[in-house]
Every structure is written in structure tokens, then in C-alpha cells.
Amino acid sequence: MATTSPISEDAEKGIDRGGMAVDTSSDRLKQSAQAQLSEEATEPLGRLGLYLSQFERQLIKYNLEARGVQRVEPHETHAQTWKDYIQAFLMWLSVNLAAVNITLGMLAPTVYYLSFKDAALCAVFGSLLGCLGVAYIATWGPVSGNRTMIFTRYTFGWWPSKLIVLLNLIVLLGYSMIDLVVAGQILSAVSSNGHLSVVVGIIIVAVIGWVITTFGISIYHMYMRYAWLPQLIAISILYGVSASQFDLATRTAGDPRTRVGNRLSFFSLCFSAAITYAGGAADFFVYYPPSTPRLPLFTVSLLGLVSSFSFALIVGIGLASGVTSNAAYSAAYSSGQGNLLVEGFSSLHGFGKFLGVVIALGLIANTIYPTYSSGIDFQILGKAAQKVPRFIWNTFGVIIYTVCALAGRDHLSAIFTNFLALMGYWLAIWIAIILEEQIIFRRRTGYDWTVWNQQNKLPVGIAALIAFLTGWAGAILCMAQVWYIGPIAKQVGEYGADMGNYVGFSWAALVYPPLRWLELRKLGR
């Protein structure tokens, strides 16, 4: 709903598919501006640049997005309707009703030895906390017209913000890699005698996701309007056919301090899984008008995120809780989390395998989100990178995470526990600084969104960088990972307790205000 497609005859006449009038003169102005940007961006690339420019013009011809990092001006946004809020809710629902979150839930009983009740509570409230940050960042898209990492410049400045962009690229590509591994495992498990290898499954999902992201945000939003429905049906059936195998009686293992530590670590893992979406949350709402009320957008985003996360995580927890008492579940889990998910459908035989395919293909929606944002983030790294069209960077990103998925396809559990939790630390610190900049220093002055690409009018970013590194120091002292347990985290139980997110957030929040006050006083911006 972010744009209207003029492919149909109705749209050419100024009527969208919903029967509502659209401002075609504004659309022509938008297309003209995009064409100009495309030519400017590709001119220095020689003959290759001409081919890329021609391809971009074809995208614009069919109202498919050629825009990269450039700000969406107020006159380029679409008219606001109540459908925008439904679109936002359905987008988040489609993204998170995904097998990757089901397999994440499986870690609670198998890695952290939590009971079903403890794991479910940690999953719901951990993801809720992370989703608050995502919904908050999402509201900056309509207000600013800028992509998420461009908005970061208004706190971190020109050069320090590039560090944030690099970290976000690692998050986006890493999450896509996990999606592909899970999809590959599921597609291989449902094939006859495993004739479809995990490798082929990974490539299938990667290619489909690449096609959708190449053609931009209008196709993305159209896909997201409907992607949630087959996932909701398939996961609901999974609940129905596997619930009898859920172990609701076994208690959390370990002594009292170890139980506390494991609960907190899984809570933090779910928090990290949710907050990873914050790094691109504003990207998908830049075509909403600046007048869009922030509270309704925040609310529908939060509802879509929390409901989908909770629904997927809890079924994963239930499936994995049956591993100790069900031999078939145990054998399936030993071959990979995707195999356990398919085993949950085993009583349905052929129809169960079909539902497994539906859930695997649902990961496309979860893959598109980071793939699209990564193409924009690559452009923010420098002026030379900005000259390369977004769809080329999307292609580059797909190649990177597909190769990584192929290499790590046999180590999904290790990737989850070692990588996913680590991604949440910097995002929590980043949000703390963004939040304080708005509340303390911009409450009266506001932001000048027109200077997004003017280095000398943006903050220097020294205060934000020092606060960010200070937050990281706190996170390192309090993180609990398989490969490292911080000295403070070690004090809780046998395996430590992961408190890095909360300590990192707190430390950054404590030091940023005085540093920013000093930066403004001495440097004036």
C-alpha cells in the first residue's frame, strides 16, 4: 500500500486497484525525479552504467522502485488512509510468522533446559521488549522520509554512523543466512527420502527473495499483504497435530541460580531476535505522509510484531519440549531444527509435507526484509557506493548470505546461540542514544530532514561514538555466550546470565547526555 501500481488500465486513468483516486501528476513528478537520480548515479560507470540506467528506467516505467538512499520528499508520499495501518500490521505479521522463529523457540528446552512455562513466558516478554524498540524506530520513516541508517546520521554524524551501518549489514545478512539454512532443512526434510538437498533448498529461497527485492517496495508491500495467511493456517495446524506431544510437566533444570541464569539468557535471546528488525524498521514507511500519527503506527507495528513472534516461538518451544520423551522427535532434532518442524506434521503424511513446504516458503517474507534494507545500507557507506544502484547491492548481499548459508548449513544451532544474541547488543545501545537525542536535545529544536546528505550540518558524532563504545564495554562485561562469558555474567549460575543488552543500554544512556552537552557547547552541532 506504500505505492499504487499503474500497470493496469485503471491505474493509468488515475484509479488504484482499491477504486480510490490517485494523484498521477505527483506520480509523474516522482518518476521524473527518480530517473534523474538514476542517470546521475550511473553516469560515472561507463557502458555498464548505461545498462543499469536503462534497467532502472524500466522499473520506473512500471512504478517499481528505483530509489536508493535518497530522501522521500513530502510531495512524493501517497495519500494517507486507514489501509496504511492495516498494511503495517500485516507486514510485521508476514515477516515474523516464520519458521526461523519456530526454530529459535526450540532452543529453550534443548539448550537452556527450560520448562514449557518458563520458556513461553521468557519468549513472549523478551520479544515484547525488543519489539518496543522496533515499533519506535518504525515511526521515524513517515516523519523524516529517510531510511533508518540515514536517520542515524542525525545522532551519530557522518563518519561514526558508518560504523553503525556496517554492524547493521552484518545483522541483516546474518539473519538472511539463518533464514536460508532453516528453509533448506525443511525443504530437504519434506522431499522423498531427502532427494532435495539442503543446498538446493537454500538456493530456491534465495532466488525468489532476490527477485522480489529487486523490484522494490511496492512489490514487497503487495506480497506482504497476503504472505501471512498461509503461514497462519499452516502453523495453526501444526499446533493442533503436535500439541499432544508437548511436555508441560518437566521443570526447568539446574540449581536456583542456574535456572535464573538460563531464564535470563533465553529472555535476552528472544529480545535480540526481535530488536534486530530495528535497524531497518523505518525503511518500509518512508512513503507514508509526514502527517502520519506516530502513536497509531507504533501501536499497529507493536501488535503485529508481538503477536507473530509469540505465536511462532511458543510452537517451537512445544515441539522441542517433546524431544526427551518422543523418539521420533529426538531423531528428527538430531538432524536439524527444520527436520523437527516437519516431524511435527508427520501424522498428516503427504498433506503434512505440503504444509512443511508452505512454512519453508514463508521464510521468503522474512528474507526479503533484510535483503531490501541491506541494498540501501550498502549505498550509505560512501559516495562511490551510492553510485551503484540499489538492486545491484541487493544482488551482492544475496550472494554473500547464500554462500555463508551453504557453508554453515550443518551448524544452525551454533549460529543461533553464538551470533543472534550478539546482534542485539549494539542495537540496544544504538536505540538508547537515539532516544535520548530526541527527548533531551531535539525536543524543542526538532530535526531538519533536508540536510540528510550535508556533512557539515549534521552532528559531529563524537559524543554518540564514545557513548556507543562505553555501552559495548558494559555489554562485554555482562554477556554470556558459548564462546565467552563476561566476568559479571559469570556470577549467575553454572552457565552465566546474559545481561549484555541491558547493561549496554544503561551505560550508554548514562554517559551520552553529558557528552552530547559538551559536544554542542564546544562544536555547536
C-alpha positions as CSV (number, residue, x, y, z in Angstrom):
1,M,0.0,0.0,0.0
2,A,3.0,2.2,0.0
3,T,2.6,2.8,-3.7
4,T,-0.1,2.2,-6.3
5,S,0.7,0.1,-9.3
6,P,-0.2,1.7,-12.6
7,I,0.3,-1.5,-14.6
8,S,-3.5,-1.9,-15.0
9,E,-5.6,0.3,-17.3
10,D,-7.5,1.7,-14.2
11,A,-4.3,3.0,-12.7
12,E,-3.3,4.7,-15.9
13,K,-6.5,6.6,-15.6
14,G,-5.7,7.7,-12.0
15,I,-7.6,5.0,-10.1
16,D,-5.9,2.4,-7.9
17,R,-6.9,-1.2,-7.5
18,G,-9.0,-0.3,-4.5
19,G,-11.1,2.1,-6.6
20,M,-9.6,5.2,-5.0
21,A,-8.3,8.2,-6.9
22,V,-4.6,8.7,-7.0
23,D,-2.6,11.8,-7.8
24,T,-0.9,10.8,-11.1
25,S,0.7,14.2,-11.6
26,S,2.6,13.6,-8.3
27,D,3.5,10.1,-9.6
28,R,4.9,11.6,-12.8
29,L,7.0,14.1,-10.8
30,K,8.3,11.2,-8.7
31,Q,9.2,9.2,-11.7
32,S,11.0,12.1,-13.3
33,A,13.0,12.7,-10.1
34,Q,13.9,9.0,-9.9
35,A,15.0,8.9,-13.5
36,Q,17.3,11.9,-12.9
37,L,18.7,10.3,-9.8
38,S,19.3,7.1,-11.7
39,E,21.2,8.9,-14.5
40,E,23.3,10.8,-12.1
41,A,24.1,7.7,-10.2
42,T,25.2,5.6,-13.1
43,E,26.9,8.1,-15.4
44,P,30.4,7.6,-13.9
45,L,30.1,3.8,-14.5
46,G,30.6,4.0,-18.3
47,R,28.8,1.4,-20.5
48,L,27.8,-0.7,-17.5
49,G,26.2,2.5,-16.1
50,L,24.1,2.9,-19.2
51,Y,22.7,-0.6,-19.0
52,L,21.9,-0.1,-15.3
53,S,20.3,3.2,-16.0
54,Q,18.1,1.6,-18.7
55,F,17.1,-1.2,-16.3
56,E,16.2,1.4,-13.6
57,R,14.1,3.3,-16.2
58,Q,12.2,0.1,-16.9
59,L,11.5,-0.2,-13.1
60,I,10.2,3.3,-13.0
61,K,8.0,2.7,-16.1
62,Y,6.0,0.1,-14.2
63,N,6.1,2.1,-10.9
64,L,8.7,-0.3,-9.5
65,E,11.1,1.3,-7.1
66,A,14.5,2.5,-8.4
67,R,15.1,4.8,-5.5
68,G,18.1,4.1,-3.2
69,V,19.1,6.2,-0.2
70,Q,17.6,9.5,-1.4
71,R,15.1,11.1,0.9
72,V,11.4,10.7,0.0
73,E,10.1,14.3,-0.2
74,P,6.7,15.1,1.3
75,H,5.2,15.6,-2.2
76,E,6.3,12.1,-3.2
77,T,4.4,10.3,-0.5
78,H,1.0,8.8,-1.1
79,A,-2.3,10.0,0.4
80,Q,-2.9,8.6,3.9
81,T,-5.8,6.2,4.5
82,W,-6.8,3.7,7.3
83,K,-5.5,1.0,5.0
84,D,-1.9,2.1,5.8
85,Y,-2.3,0.9,9.4
86,I,-3.6,-2.5,8.2
87,Q,-0.7,-2.7,5.8
88,A,1.8,-2.0,8.6
89,F,0.2,-4.7,10.8
90,L,0.1,-7.3,8.0
91,M,3.7,-6.5,7.0
92,W,5.0,-7.3,10.5
93,L,2.7,-10.3,10.8
94,S,4.1,-11.7,7.5
95,V,7.7,-11.1,8.4
96,N,7.6,-12.9,11.7
97,L,5.1,-15.8,11.2
98,A,8.2,-17.7,10.0
99,A,10.0,-20.9,10.6
100,V,13.1,-19.1,11.8
101,N,11.2,-18.0,14.9
102,I,9.8,-21.5,15.4
103,T,13.3,-22.9,15.4
104,L,14.5,-20.2,17.7
105,G,11.9,-21.3,20.3
106,M,13.3,-24.8,20.1
107,L,16.5,-23.7,21.8
108,A,14.7,-23.1,25.2
109,P,14.2,-26.8,26.2
110,T,17.2,-28.2,24.3
111,V,20.0,-25.6,25.1
112,Y,18.7,-23.7,28.1
113,Y,16.8,-26.7,29.7
114,L,13.8,-24.6,30.5
115,S,10.3,-25.9,31.2
116,F,7.5,-25.1,28.8
117,K,6.0,-22.4,31.1
118,D,9.3,-20.7,31.8
119,A,10.3,-20.7,28.2
120,A,6.9,-19.4,27.0
121,L,7.0,-16.5,29.5
122,C,10.6,-15.6,28.5
123,A,9.7,-15.8,24.8
124,V,6.6,-13.5,25.0
125,F,8.1,-10.9,27.3
126,G,11.6,-11.0,25.8
127,S,10.3,-10.4,22.3
128,L,7.8,-7.8,23.6
129,L,10.7,-5.7,25.0
130,G,12.6,-6.0,21.7
131,C,9.5,-5.1,19.7
132,L,9.1,-1.8,21.6
133,G,12.3,-0.6,20.0
134,V,11.4,-1.8,16.5
135,A,8.0,-0.1,16.6
136,Y,9.6,3.2,17.9
137,I,12.1,3.3,15.1
138,A,9.4,2.5,12.5
139,T,7.6,5.7,13.3
140,W,10.6,7.8,12.1
141,G,10.0,6.6,8.4
142,P,7.0,8.9,7.7
143,V,8.2,11.8,9.8
144,S,11.6,12.0,8.2
145,G,11.3,10.5,4.8
146,N,14.7,9.0,5.4
147,R,15.8,5.4,5.7
148,T,16.8,4.1,9.1
149,M,20.5,4.3,8.7
150,I,20.3,7.8,7.2
151,F,18.3,8.9,10.2
152,T,21.2,7.6,12.3
153,R,23.3,10.4,10.9
154,Y,21.2,12.9,13.0
155,T,22.7,11.5,16.1
156,F,26.0,9.7,15.1
157,G,27.1,12.2,12.5
158,W,28.6,11.4,9.1
159,W,31.6,9.2,9.9
160,P,30.6,7.4,13.1
161,S,27.3,6.4,11.6
162,K,29.2,4.3,9.0
163,L,30.2,2.0,11.9
164,I,26.5,1.6,12.7
165,V,25.8,0.8,9.0
166,L,28.4,-1.9,8.9
167,L,27.1,-3.5,12.1
168,N,23.6,-3.4,10.6
169,L,24.7,-5.0,7.4
170,I,26.2,-7.9,9.5
171,V,22.8,-8.2,11.2
172,L,20.8,-8.1,8.0
173,L,22.9,-10.5,6.1
174,G,23.4,-12.8,9.1
175,Y,19.6,-13.1,9.7
176,S,19.1,-13.9,6.0
177,M,21.7,-16.6,6.2
178,I,19.8,-18.2,9.1
179,D,16.5,-18.0,7.1
180,L,18.1,-19.8,4.2
181,V,19.5,-22.6,6.4
182,V,16.1,-23.2,8.1
183,A,14.3,-23.2,4.7
184,G,16.9,-25.6,3.2
185,Q,16.5,-28.0,6.1
186,I,12.7,-28.0,5.8
187,L,12.6,-28.4,2.0
188,S,15.1,-31.3,2.2
189,A,13.1,-33.0,5.0
190,V,9.8,-33.0,3.1
191,S,11.3,-34.3,-0.1
192,S,11.1,-38.0,-0.8
193,N,14.0,-39.7,1.0
194,G,15.8,-36.4,1.2
195,H,16.3,-36.3,-2.6
196,L,16.2,-32.5,-2.5
197,S,19.4,-31.4,-0.7
198,V,19.6,-28.6,1.8
199,V,21.8,-26.8,-0.8
200,V,19.1,-26.8,-3.4
201,G,16.5,-25.6,-0.8
202,I,18.8,-22.7,0.2
203,I,19.2,-21.6,-3.4
204,I,15.5,-21.8,-4.2
205,V,14.5,-19.4,-1.4
206,A,17.5,-17.1,-2.1
207,V,16.5,-16.7,-5.7
208,I,12.8,-16.0,-5.0
209,G,13.7,-13.4,-2.3
210,W,16.1,-11.7,-4.7
211,V,13.5,-11.3,-7.4
212,I,11.0,-9.6,-5.1
213,T,13.6,-7.3,-3.5
214,T,15.0,-6.3,-6.9
215,F,11.7,-4.7,-8.0
216,G,11.3,-2.6,-4.9
217,I,9.0,-1.7,-2.1
218,S,5.7,-1.7,-4.0
219,I,6.1,-5.4,-4.9
220,Y,7.3,-6.0,-1.3
221,H,4.2,-4.5,0.3
222,M,1.9,-6.3,-2.2
223,Y,3.5,-9.6,-1.3
224,M,3.3,-8.9,2.5
225,R,-0.5,-8.2,2.3
226,Y,-1.1,-11.9,1.7
227,A,2.0,-13.8,2.8
228,W,0.8,-14.1,6.4
229,L,-2.3,-16.1,5.7
230,P,-0.9,-19.5,4.5
231,Q,1.6,-19.2,7.4
232,L,-1.1,-18.6,9.9
233,I,-3.1,-21.6,8.6
234,A,0.0,-23.9,8.5
235,I,1.3,-23.0,12.0
236,S,-2.2,-23.3,13.5
237,I,-2.5,-26.8,12.1
238,L,1.0,-27.6,13.5
239,Y,-0.3,-26.6,16.9
240,G,-3.3,-28.9,16.5
241,V,-1.4,-32.0,15.4
242,S,1.6,-31.7,17.7
243,A,0.2,-30.3,20.9
244,S,-0.3,-33.8,22.4
245,Q,3.5,-34.3,22.3
246,F,4.3,-31.0,24.2
247,D,5.9,-31.8,27.6
248,L,4.1,-29.5,30.0
249,A,5.3,-31.3,33.2
250,T,9.1,-31.3,33.1
251,R,10.6,-28.5,35.3
252,T,13.5,-26.2,34.5
253,A,16.8,-28.0,35.2
254,G,19.6,-26.8,37.5
255,D,20.1,-25.2,40.8
256,P,18.2,-22.0,41.6
257,R,21.0,-19.7,40.4
258,T,21.5,-21.7,37.2
259,R,17.7,-21.6,36.5
260,V,17.7,-17.8,36.9
261,G,20.7,-17.5,34.6
262,N,19.2,-19.7,31.9
263,R,15.9,-17.9,32.0
264,L,17.6,-14.5,31.6
265,S,19.8,-15.8,28.8
266,F,16.8,-17.1,26.8
267,F,14.8,-14.0,27.5
268,S,17.8,-12.0,26.1
269,L,18.0,-14.2,23.1
270,C,14.3,-13.5,22.3
271,F,14.9,-9.8,22.9
272,S,17.8,-9.9,20.5
273,A,15.8,-11.7,17.8
274,A,13.1,-9.0,18.0
275,I,15.2,-5.9,18.2
276,T,17.3,-6.9,15.1
277,Y,14.4,-5.5,13.0
278,A,15.0,-2.0,14.4
279,G,18.0,-1.4,12.0
280,G,15.6,-1.3,9.0
281,A,12.2,-0.6,10.6
282,A,11.8,2.9,9.1
283,D,12.8,1.9,5.6
284,F,9.3,0.5,4.8
285,F,7.3,3.5,5.8
286,V,9.1,6.4,4.1
287,Y,6.3,6.6,1.5
288,Y,3.8,7.3,4.3
289,P,3.0,11.1,4.5
290,P,4.8,13.1,7.2
291,S,1.4,13.8,8.9
292,T,1.0,10.1,9.8
293,P,0.2,10.0,13.5
294,R,3.1,8.2,15.3
295,L,1.1,6.5,18.1
296,P,-1.3,4.5,15.8
297,L,1.7,3.4,13.6
298,F,3.6,2.5,16.7
299,T,0.6,0.5,18.1
300,V,-0.2,-1.5,15.0
301,S,3.5,-2.3,14.5
302,L,3.8,-3.5,18.0
303,L,0.7,-5.6,17.8
304,G,1.9,-7.2,14.5
305,L,5.3,-7.9,15.9
306,V,4.4,-9.3,19.3
307,S,1.5,-11.5,18.1
308,S,3.5,-13.1,15.3
309,F,6.7,-13.6,17.4
310,S,4.7,-15.1,20.3
311,F,2.7,-17.4,18.0
312,A,5.8,-18.8,16.3
313,L,8.1,-19.0,19.3
314,I,5.7,-21.0,21.5
315,V,5.0,-23.7,19.0
316,G,8.8,-24.1,18.6
317,I,9.1,-24.4,22.4
318,G,6.4,-27.0,22.5
319,L,7.9,-29.1,19.7
320,A,11.3,-29.2,21.3
321,S,9.9,-30.0,24.8
322,G,8.8,-33.3,23.3
323,V,12.4,-34.3,22.2
324,T,13.2,-36.0,25.5
325,S,10.0,-38.2,25.5
326,N,9.4,-38.8,21.8
327,A,12.0,-40.9,20.0
328,A,10.9,-39.7,16.6
329,Y,11.2,-36.1,17.7
330,S,14.6,-36.7,19.1
331,A,15.9,-38.4,15.9
332,A,14.5,-35.5,13.8
333,Y,16.0,-32.8,16.0
334,S,19.4,-34.5,15.8
335,S,19.3,-33.9,12.1
336,G,18.4,-30.3,12.4
337,Q,15.6,-28.0,13.7
338,G,13.9,-27.9,10.4
339,N,13.5,-31.7,10.5
340,L,11.8,-31.5,13.9
341,L,9.4,-28.9,12.5
342,V,8.5,-31.3,9.6
343,E,8.2,-34.2,12.1
344,G,5.5,-32.3,13.9
345,F,3.3,-32.7,10.8
346,S,4.1,-36.5,10.4
347,S,0.6,-37.6,11.4
348,L,-0.8,-35.9,8.3
349,H,1.5,-37.8,5.9
350,G,1.5,-36.2,2.5
351,F,-0.5,-33.2,3.5
352,G,1.9,-32.6,6.3
353,K,4.8,-32.4,3.9
354,F,2.8,-29.9,1.8
355,L,2.4,-27.8,4.9
356,G,6.1,-28.1,5.6
357,V,6.7,-26.6,2.1
358,V,4.3,-23.8,2.9
359,I,6.2,-22.9,6.0
360,A,9.6,-23.1,4.3
361,L,8.4,-20.8,1.5
362,G,7.1,-18.4,4.2
363,L,10.7,-17.7,5.0
364,I,10.8,-15.7,1.8
365,A,9.0,-12.9,3.6
366,N,11.5,-13.0,6.5
367,T,14.4,-12.9,4.0
368,I,13.0,-10.0,1.9
369,Y,13.0,-7.6,4.8
370,P,16.8,-7.7,5.5
371,T,17.7,-8.1,1.8
372,Y,15.9,-4.9,0.8
373,S,17.4,-2.9,3.7
374,S,20.9,-4.2,3.0
375,G,20.8,-2.8,-0.5
376,I,20.1,0.7,0.9
377,D,22.7,0.4,3.6
378,F,25.5,-0.5,1.2
379,Q,24.8,2.8,-0.6
380,I,25.3,4.7,2.7
381,L,28.9,3.5,3.1
382,G,30.2,6.2,0.7
383,K,29.6,8.4,-2.3
384,A,31.1,5.8,-4.7
385,A,28.8,3.1,-3.2
386,Q,25.8,5.4,-3.7
387,K,26.5,5.5,-7.4
388,V,25.8,1.8,-7.6
389,P,22.0,1.1,-7.9
390,R,20.2,-0.5,-5.0
391,F,19.3,-3.6,-6.9
392,I,23.0,-4.3,-7.6
393,W,23.7,-4.1,-3.9
394,N,20.7,-6.4,-3.2
395,T,22.2,-8.9,-5.6
396,F,25.6,-8.6,-3.9
397,G,24.0,-9.2,-0.5
398,V,22.1,-12.2,-1.6
399,I,25.3,-13.8,-2.9
400,I,27.1,-13.1,0.4
401,Y,24.5,-14.7,2.6
402,T,23.7,-17.5,0.3
403,V,27.4,-18.6,0.3
404,C,27.5,-18.3,4.1
405,A,24.3,-20.3,4.4
406,L,25.8,-23.1,2.2
407,A,28.9,-23.1,4.4
408,G,27.1,-23.1,7.7
409,R,24.1,-25.3,6.8
410,D,25.1,-28.0,9.3
411,H,25.6,-25.7,12.3
412,L,22.3,-23.9,12.7
413,S,22.0,-24.2,16.5
414,A,25.6,-22.9,17.0
415,I,24.8,-19.9,14.6
416,F,21.7,-19.1,16.6
417,T,23.3,-19.2,20.1
418,N,26.6,-17.6,19.1
419,F,25.5,-15.0,16.6
420,L,21.9,-14.0,17.1
421,A,22.3,-12.9,20.8
422,L,25.4,-10.9,19.9
423,M,23.5,-8.9,17.3
424,G,21.2,-7.5,19.9
425,Y,23.8,-5.7,22.0
426,W,24.7,-2.9,19.6
427,L,21.1,-2.3,18.7
428,A,20.0,-1.8,22.3
429,I,22.9,0.7,22.7
430,W,22.0,2.5,19.5
431,I,18.4,2.9,20.5
432,A,19.4,4.3,23.9
433,I,21.4,7.1,22.2
434,I,18.7,7.7,19.5
435,L,16.0,8.0,22.3
436,E,18.0,10.4,24.4
437,E,18.9,12.6,21.4
438,Q,15.2,13.0,20.7
439,I,13.9,13.5,24.2
440,I,16.7,15.6,25.7
441,F,18.3,17.5,22.8
442,R,15.8,17.7,20.0
443,R,12.6,18.2,22.0
444,R,12.5,21.9,21.2
445,T,14.7,22.3,18.1
446,G,13.5,19.3,16.2
447,Y,15.3,17.9,13.1
448,D,16.0,19.5,9.7
449,W,15.3,16.5,7.4
450,T,16.6,18.3,4.3
451,V,20.2,18.2,5.5
452,W,20.4,14.4,5.5
453,N,23.3,14.4,3.0
454,Q,25.2,17.5,4.2
455,Q,28.0,16.5,6.4
456,N,28.7,20.0,7.8
457,K,25.2,20.4,9.1
458,L,24.9,17.1,10.9
459,P,26.2,16.3,14.4
460,V,29.9,15.6,14.6
461,G,29.1,12.3,16.4
462,I,31.9,12.2,18.9
463,A,29.5,12.0,21.8
464,A,27.5,9.3,20.3
465,L,30.6,7.3,19.4
466,I,32.0,7.4,22.9
467,A,28.7,6.5,24.4
468,F,28.3,3.7,22.0
469,L,31.8,2.2,22.8
470,T,31.1,2.7,26.5
471,G,27.9,0.7,26.1
472,W,29.8,-2.0,24.4
473,A,32.3,-2.2,27.2
474,G,29.3,-2.8,29.6
475,A,27.9,-5.4,27.3
476,I,31.2,-7.3,27.1
477,L,31.4,-7.5,30.8
478,C,27.9,-8.9,31.1
479,M,27.4,-11.1,28.0
480,A,27.1,-14.8,28.3
481,Q,27.8,-16.7,25.1
482,V,29.0,-20.2,24.4
483,W,32.4,-18.9,23.4
484,Y,32.7,-16.2,26.1
485,I,31.1,-15.3,29.5
486,G,31.8,-11.9,30.9
487,P,33.1,-11.6,34.5
488,I,29.9,-10.1,35.8
489,A,27.7,-12.6,33.9
490,K,29.7,-15.5,35.4
491,Q,28.4,-14.6,38.8
492,V,25.0,-16.1,38.0
493,G,24.7,-19.9,37.9
494,E,26.7,-22.6,36.1
495,Y,26.4,-21.1,32.6
496,G,26.2,-17.4,33.4
497,A,23.4,-15.0,32.6
498,D,23.3,-12.8,29.5
499,M,22.8,-9.2,30.7
500,G,24.7,-7.5,28.0
501,N,21.7,-5.8,26.3
502,Y,20.5,-4.1,29.5
503,V,23.9,-3.1,30.9
504,G,25.0,-1.8,27.5
505,F,21.8,0.2,27.1
506,S,22.2,1.7,30.7
507,W,25.8,2.6,30.4
508,A,25.3,4.4,27.0
509,A,22.3,6.2,28.4
510,L,24.3,7.4,31.4
511,V,27.2,8.9,29.5
512,Y,25.6,10.2,26.4
513,P,23.8,13.3,27.8
514,P,26.9,15.0,29.4
515,L,29.0,14.1,26.4
516,R,26.4,15.5,23.9
517,W,26.0,18.7,26.0
518,L,29.8,19.2,25.8
519,E,29.8,18.5,22.1
520,L,27.1,21.1,21.5
521,R,28.9,23.6,23.7
522,K,32.3,23.2,22.1
523,L,31.4,22.3,18.5
524,G,28.0,23.8,18.1
525,R,26.4,20.8,16.3
